[in-house]
């Protein structure tokens, strides 16, 4: 499939055929089960070009394969991208109902504007579906969430890297400063220093 260049050939040359190995490194990590690598490889295949403008062979089938692998591991970014791919295509084989299901699943793992975007996309696609298809999407999301909860409750189950608890280390010397700032205000502390 040929891609159209939006800029002149002088300022933005045609994509180059030789890659610098990004695809190879991502493929190795993705095959080892790394959800982030699977997601990035899926996005790379969907775009058809890497960050350096090199052509990447693979297309949509490979993109769906790797995004599905990452989405099944609970990576919300992959779930949203997979839903977008399903939503972009024609509604063959219930693709739009599947897209709605993945948008619902992703919304449970996202926060803020990303959650809002996933919900908005769900509503946009759902507005074109029948009540039976909407029920199917909700059932898919509910079943996936329940299955995922059982899998993560088992010891040794892979964890969602987007939801990993981040621990903050505050050096002991900083604690009295934070307390002073909260008690006397920033302006008073700044005058003191």
N, C-alpha and C positions, 0 to 999 in steps of 0.2 A: 504494500500500500504506500503510495507516494505521499509525502507530506508537503504542504504548500509553505513556501517561505514568505513571511510577511514583510521582510526587508529586502533591499536590493542585494544582489550577489556580491557587491563590493563591500558592503558593511557587515553582512552576515552570510558567510560562505555556505555552500551546500554541506550537509552532514558528511563527516568523514567515515570511511569504512573501518579503520583500524582503531581498536579500543586500547586503553591504557591498563586494562586488567581489573577494573572495578567490578565488572560483571562476574569475572572468574572468582574473585575474592568473596563477593556476596553469595554466589552459588555454593561455594564450599561451606560457608557459615550457615546458609539456609538448609543445606542438606544435613548439617549436623543438628538441626532443630532450633536454631536461633530465630525467635519470633521477629525481632527487629530486622534482621537480615532478610527474612522471608517477605516481610512487608515492603522493605526497600527494593527488593528484587522484583516484586509484583508491580510496584509503581514504575520501576525502570522499564519493565517489559510493556506496560501499558503506554508509557510515553513514547517508546520507540527510539529515544535518544538518551544518552547519559549526560551528566553535567558538563562534560567537555565537548558536547556536540557530536559524539561518535554514534553511529547507528547501532542499535541493539536489536538483534533478531529475537523473536519470541512471540510477540503480539498478545492479543487478548487471552487466548487459551492458557498460555504460560502465566500471564498476569493473574488470572482467576485461580490457577493452581496454587501459586505461592501466597496470594492474599488470603485464600481460604485456609491454608495451613496456619498462617499467622492469626487469622481471626478465630480459628478453633482453639488457639492457645489463649485467647482472651485479650488480644491487643486491640483496643478501641480504634486506633488510627487505621488499622487494617480492616476492621469491620466497616468503618465509614467508607473507605475507598472501595471495598468489595461491593457495598450497597450502591455506591455511585456507578460502578461498572454495570451492575445488574439493571439499574434504573435507566442508564443511557441507551441500552439496547432495546430492540422490539420485545413486546411482551409474549415471547415464545416460551413455552414450558413454565409458566407462572413466574417469570423473572421479576416482575414488578412486585408481586407478593413477597418473594424472597428478599428483594431490596428493602421493602418495608420492615420485614422481620429483622434484618441486619441493622437497619437504622435504630430500631427499638432496642436491640441488644447493645449497640454502641452507646446509646444515650445513657444506659445505666452505669457505664464506666467512665463517662466524660463529665467535665465540670464547666461551668460558665458558658461562654459564647460557643464553645464546641458542642456542648449539650444542646443549646438552643438551636444551632445549625442542624444537628442530627434530627431533632424533633421537627424542625421546619421542613426538612427534606422528606421526612416520613409523611407529614401532613400533605405536602405537595403531591407525592406519588399516590397516597391513599385516596386523594380526592378523585382519582380516575379508576379506582377499583370497586368491585362489587362488595356488598357486605360479607359474602362468603370468603372472598379473598382477604379482606381486612381481618376477619376472624382467623384465617389460616396464618397470616403474618403474626398476629398476637400470640397464637398458639405456638408457633415456631420460637418466638422470643421467650415465652414462658418456659417451654420445654428445654431450650438451650440453657437458660439461666439456672434452672433446677439441676440439669445434668452437670453444668459447670460447678455449681456449689458442692455437689457430691464429690466431684473429682478433686477439687481443691481441699476438701475436708480430709482426704486420705493423705497419710504421711508420704512424703516423697513426690507429691504431685507438683507439676511445674507451677510457678507463681506468675502472676500477671506483672510484667515489668513496669507498666504504667501506674499500678497501684501499690508498688512496693513502699513500705514505710520508710521514710527518710528520717534519719536521726541527725539531730543537730548537736554539734559540740560547741559549747560556749566556754572559752577559757576562763578560769576562775578570776582572773584580774578584771574581766569585763563586767562581771556580775555587780560589784559595787557601783560601777559607773551607770549601769542600766537602772539600778535602784535610785541613784541620785537624780538621774534624768526624770524618772517618773515622779519623784517627790518634789523637786524644786523647779522643774521645767528646764527646757533646753536653753533658754536665754540666760538663766541664772548660772547654769553649768558652764556655758560658753564664756561668761564673764570671769568665772572662777579659773578656767584653764588659761 
